[in-house]
């Protein structure tokens, strides 16, 4: 191919994609982005753009050669097939970003890459929803393996850091950056596990450059929820003033795990006991490294303060609702 190494990024203008493209450019890659041009269309003005839609029109991909393709957006196997019509045989290596949601349940910690995957009974649905997401991603993996001989499949855990649109980790950074009391989960020795998007992006560049083949979980080591809160509070320089309601009180007040208290899964959720206990040792052996929680928290706070203040967080209790609950039930722990 000659000259600079060429990378095609399917997506590239949101969250992980922003960090991946930044890493590629900083490393001297010639980067082309393929997307609809809807999300952050002005990012990476120096990079080539191809416009299209994974669900309908991918003809812009035709007639090119790539050293590496990074697929950040496929959630349905037909999207893989449609793109492969122009990419199979025209790229040296294919890196597919999957998810740990492909696993068929999380009954115990220590889930490795050979654990059973979710399946779909009956016809493959045309649309992706919360129930079919994991199984469809698993089908995407199979399609990648069938169509691209040289490939890597990466299954990240929860991804956190600047530009995160989910607000799962961001909620705690936001909340603990302001004075307490702080309503926290009733049980704090449960695990939490995530990966900083920048650590993942850096590693993806290495995987593409070295054309490492295989399937990898990607996650930092689990930590106790209490340790996560302590690390975030220290990083944002705000004393943690925890207030805890019982699980029964939370249920009575319709405070939902995960949605109102992000990242928290009650111990009683037996089928999710291993969700925050993914085994990422294979990725570590392949070079994945992780920064401290505090660094992720500080950088997330810096980004959050530059975000439109009128945009509410997608997850978590509102300050007003939290104050009501604290006034009704709580005293500082």
C-alpha positions in Angstrom: 0.0 0.0 0.0 2.9 2.3 0.6 3.2 5.6 2.5 1.4 6.1 5.8 -0.7 3.3 7.2 -4.3 3.8 6.3 -7.1 3.2 8.8 -10.8 3.3 8.1 -13.0 4.0 11.1 -16.7 3.1 10.8 -18.1 5.8 13.1 -15.4 7.9 14.8 -17.2 11.0 16.0 -18.7 9.9 19.3 -17.1 8.8 22.6 -14.7 5.9 22.0 -14.5 6.9 18.3 -13.2 10.3 19.2 -10.4 8.9 21.4 -9.6 6.2 18.8 -9.3 8.7 15.9 -7.3 11.0 18.1 -4.8 8.2 18.9 -4.6 7.2 15.3 -3.9 10.7 14.0 -1.3 11.3 16.8 0.4 8.1 15.7 0.7 9.2 12.2 -2.0 7.2 10.6 -3.9 8.4 7.5 -7.5 8.2 8.8 -10.8 8.1 6.9 -14.1 8.2 8.7 -17.3 6.6 7.4 -20.5 7.7 9.0 -23.8 9.5 8.4 -22.4 12.9 9.2 -24.9 13.5 11.9 -22.9 13.3 15.2 -20.2 16.0 15.6 -19.8 16.4 11.9 -17.1 19.1 12.3 -14.6 16.9 14.2 -11.4 15.8 12.6 -11.6 18.3 9.7 -8.2 17.1 8.4 -9.3 13.5 7.9 -11.1 12.2 4.8 -14.8 11.6 5.1 -17.0 9.0 3.4 -20.8 9.4 3.9 -23.2 6.6 4.1 -25.5 4.5 6.3 -24.7 1.0 7.6 -28.4 0.1 7.1 -28.9 1.3 3.6 -26.0 2.8 1.5 -22.4 1.8 1.9 -21.3 2.3 -1.7 -18.9 5.0 -0.6 -16.7 2.2 0.8 -16.1 0.8 -2.7 -12.8 1.2 -4.5 -10.5 1.7 -1.5 -7.7 -0.3 0.2 -7.1 -0.1 4.0 -4.5 -1.4 6.3 -6.9 -1.6 9.1 -10.7 -1.2 9.5 -12.1 -0.3 12.9 -15.8 -1.1 13.2 -17.3 0.8 16.1 -20.9 1.0 15.0 -22.2 -2.4 13.8 -25.0 -3.8 16.0 -26.7 -6.0 13.4 -25.1 -8.8 11.4 -26.6 -7.4 8.2 -24.6 -4.3 8.7 -21.4 -6.4 8.7 -22.5 -8.3 5.5 -23.4 -5.1 3.7 -20.0 -3.4 4.5 -18.0 -6.6 3.8 -19.2 -6.4 0.1 -16.7 -3.5 -0.2 -14.2 -4.2 2.6 -13.6 -8.0 2.5 -10.4 -8.5 0.5 -9.6 -4.8 0.7 -8.3 -4.4 4.2 -5.3 -6.0 5.9 -7.1 -6.4 9.3 -10.5 -5.9 10.7 -11.1 -4.8 14.4 -14.6 -5.2 15.6 -15.7 -3.5 18.8 -18.3 -5.9 20.4 -19.5 -5.9 24.0 -19.6 -8.1 27.1 -23.3 -8.1 26.5 -22.7 -11.0 24.1 -22.4 -13.4 27.0 -25.4 -15.6 27.9 -25.7 -14.4 31.5 -23.2 -13.5 34.2 -23.9 -16.0 37.0 -20.4 -15.9 38.5 -17.3 -13.6 38.3 -14.5 -14.7 36.0 -16.2 -14.8 32.6 -13.6 -15.6 30.0 -13.8 -15.3 26.2 -14.9 -18.9 25.8 -18.0 -18.5 27.9 -21.4 -19.3 26.2 -22.8 -16.5 24.1 -26.4 -15.2 23.9 -28.5 -16.7 21.1 -31.7 -15.8 19.3 -34.4 -18.4 18.9 -36.3 -18.1 15.7 -35.9 -15.5 12.9 -33.2 -12.8 13.4 -35.1 -9.6 14.2 -34.7 -6.7 11.8 -34.4 -4.1 14.5 -32.0 -4.0 17.5 -33.5 -3.4 21.0 -32.4 -3.9 24.5 -33.5 -7.6 24.5 -31.8 -8.5 21.3 -28.7 -6.3 21.5 -26.3 -8.8 23.0 -27.4 -11.7 20.8 -27.2 -9.6 17.7 -23.7 -8.4 18.6 -22.8 -12.1 19.0 -24.1 -12.7 15.5 -22.0 -9.7 14.3 -18.9 -11.4 15.8 -19.7 -14.6 13.8 -20.2 -12.7 10.6 -16.8 -10.8 11.1 -15.0 -14.1 11.7 -16.6 -15.6 8.6 -15.9 -12.7 6.2 -12.5 -11.3 7.4 -9.7 -13.9 7.9 -7.5 -11.5 9.8 -9.6 -10.0 12.5 -9.7 -9.0 16.2 -12.9 -9.0 18.3 -12.9 -6.8 21.4 -15.5 -7.1 24.1 -15.3 -4.0 26.4 -17.0 -3.8 29.7 -18.7 -0.5 30.7 -16.7 2.3 29.0 -16.0 5.5 31.0 -14.3 8.8 30.5 -14.6 12.1 28.7 -17.3 12.3 26.0 -19.3 9.4 27.5 -22.9 9.9 26.4 -24.3 7.3 28.8 -23.5 9.2 32.0 -23.0 6.0 34.1 -19.6 6.9 35.5 -20.1 10.6 34.8 -23.0 10.7 37.3 -20.8 9.9 40.2 -18.2 12.4 39.1 -20.8 15.1 38.8 -22.5 14.3 42.1 -19.3 14.0 44.1 -17.9 17.2 42.7 -20.5 19.1 44.6 -21.0 19.2 48.4 -22.9 16.4 50.1 -24.7 14.7 51.6 -24.5 12.2 48.8 -27.0 9.4 48.4 -25.1 6.2 47.7 -26.1 2.5 47.3 -27.1 0.6 50.5 -24.4 -2.0 49.9 -20.9 -0.7 49.0 -18.8 -3.9 49.0 -20.3 -5.0 45.6 -17.9 -4.7 42.7 -17.7 -2.2 39.9 -15.7 -2.7 36.7 -15.2 -0.5 33.7 -12.5 0.6 31.2 -11.3 4.1 30.4 -12.1 4.9 26.8 -8.6 6.3 26.2 -6.9 3.2 27.5 -9.2 1.1 25.2 -8.5 3.4 22.2 -4.7 3.3 22.8 -4.8 -0.5 22.8 -7.0 -0.7 19.7 -4.4 1.2 17.8 -1.8 -1.4 18.9 -4.0 -4.3 18.0 -4.5 -2.8 14.5 -0.9 -2.0 13.9 0.3 -5.4 15.0 -2.7 -7.3 13.5 -3.2 -9.3 16.6 -5.9 -12.0 16.0 -8.3 -13.3 18.5 -11.1 -12.4 20.9 -10.5 -10.3 24.0 -12.5 -9.0 26.9 -11.4 -5.5 27.8 -11.8 -4.3 31.4 -9.9 -2.9 34.3 -9.8 -4.9 37.5 -13.0 -4.8 39.5 -13.0 -2.5 42.6 -15.5 -2.2 45.5 -18.1 0.4 45.0 -16.9 2.1 48.2 -13.4 2.3 46.7 -14.7 3.8 43.5 -16.6 6.5 45.4 -13.5 7.2 47.6 -11.3 7.5 44.6 -13.7 9.8 42.7 -14.2 12.0 45.7 -10.5 12.4 46.3 -9.9 13.1 42.6 -12.5 15.9 42.4 -11.5 17.2 45.8 -14.8 17.0 47.6 -15.3 15.2 50.9 -17.6 12.2 50.5 -20.7 12.4 52.8 -22.5 9.2 52.2 -26.1 8.7 53.1 -27.6 5.2 52.6 -31.2 4.0 52.4 -32.0 0.3 52.7 -32.9 -1.6 49.6 -36.5 -1.7 50.9 -36.6 2.1 51.3 -35.2 2.6 47.9 -37.8 0.2 46.4 -40.6 2.0 48.3 -39.4 5.3 46.9 -39.0 3.8 43.4 -35.3 4.5 43.3 -34.0 2.0 40.7 -30.6 0.3 40.7 -28.5 1.2 37.7 -30.9 3.9 36.4 -31.1 6.1 39.5 -28.0 4.9 41.2 -25.8 4.2 38.2 -23.3 1.3 38.1 -24.9 -0.3 41.1 -26.3 -3.8 40.9 -27.9 -5.3 44.1 -26.3 -8.5 45.4 -29.7 -10.2 44.9 -29.3 -9.9 41.1 -28.0 -13.4 40.9 -28.0 -13.6 37.1 -25.7 -10.5 37.0 -23.3 -11.6 39.8 -20.4 -11.8 37.3 -21.2 -8.7 35.3 -18.6 -6.7 37.1 -16.2 -9.6 37.3 -15.0 -10.0 33.7 -11.7 -11.8 33.2 -9.5 -9.5 31.1 -6.2 -11.3 31.6 -5.8 -12.2 27.9 -6.1 -8.5 27.0 -3.5 -7.6 29.7 -1.1 -10.2 28.2 -1.7 -8.5 24.8 -0.7 -5.1 26.1 -3.9 -3.5 27.6 -3.0 -1.1 30.4 -5.2 1.0 32.7 -4.9 4.4 34.3 -6.0 5.1 37.9 -9.6 5.8 38.7 -8.7 9.3 39.9 -7.3 10.3 36.5 -10.5 9.1 34.7 -12.6 11.0 37.3 -10.6 14.3 37.0 -10.6 14.3 33.2 -14.2 13.4 33.1 -15.0 16.3 35.4 -13.0 18.7 33.2 -14.9 17.5 30.1 -18.2 17.7 32.0 -17.6 21.3 33.0 -17.2 22.2 29.3 -20.4 20.5 28.3 -23.6 22.4 27.8 -24.8 22.8 31.4 -28.4 22.8 30.1 -28.1 19.2 29.0 -29.2 17.0 31.9 -27.5 13.7 32.8 -29.2 10.7 31.3 -28.9 8.6 34.4 -29.0 9.2 38.2 -31.2 11.1 40.6 -31.8 14.8 40.1 -30.3 17.0 42.8 -33.8 17.8 43.9 -34.9 14.2 44.3 -31.8 13.3 46.1 -32.3 16.2 48.5 -35.9 15.0 49.2 -34.7 11.4 50.0 -31.9 12.6 52.2 -34.2 14.9 54.1 -36.7 12.1 54.6 -34.4 9.2 55.5 -30.8 10.2 55.8 -28.1 11.3 58.1 -24.4 11.3 57.2 -22.9 7.9 57.6 
